[in-house]
């Protein structure tokens, strides 16, 4: 895909903007990286970034919020509610809000380096969320709508509640 096609795909219908990322990580064969999103109307999509030689995932949660969200009560939504909903980042909502979402990084030195190394056009994208920021260098992007019952379908059991990280 060309840079223009990647930018267009990332902005199509706002699928990766202000939506819930319920899963992300390498595919079982460890070459491609997937991001699964649930959009407000309940549909789910897999963004498969193919041929990823570089992936960086770093927290989007501020240090002071990490400090008071350390207890395991924040990893289980029901336990957090039972504890009186203490202030902090509730990991137990089991998703991250893709906001501001994806940015195609123009003139990426990292993508240029990997293009030179591999002999194929590479791209760099940063996906910012309230929980983690995901930086990817990849060759191609495929977006697939999931159907309930598909192997990649993520069962969403707990409603997303706002979390504090600002």
Protein Blocks (a to p, Z undefined) as FASTA:
>chain_A
ZZklmmmmmmggolmgoiacfbgcddfkomaccdddddfkopacddddehiabdcdddfb
dfklmmmmmpmklmpmklmmmnopaadddfknopacddebjaddehifklmmmmmmnopa
cdddddddfkbccddddfbdcdddddehiaklccdfbdcddddfZZ
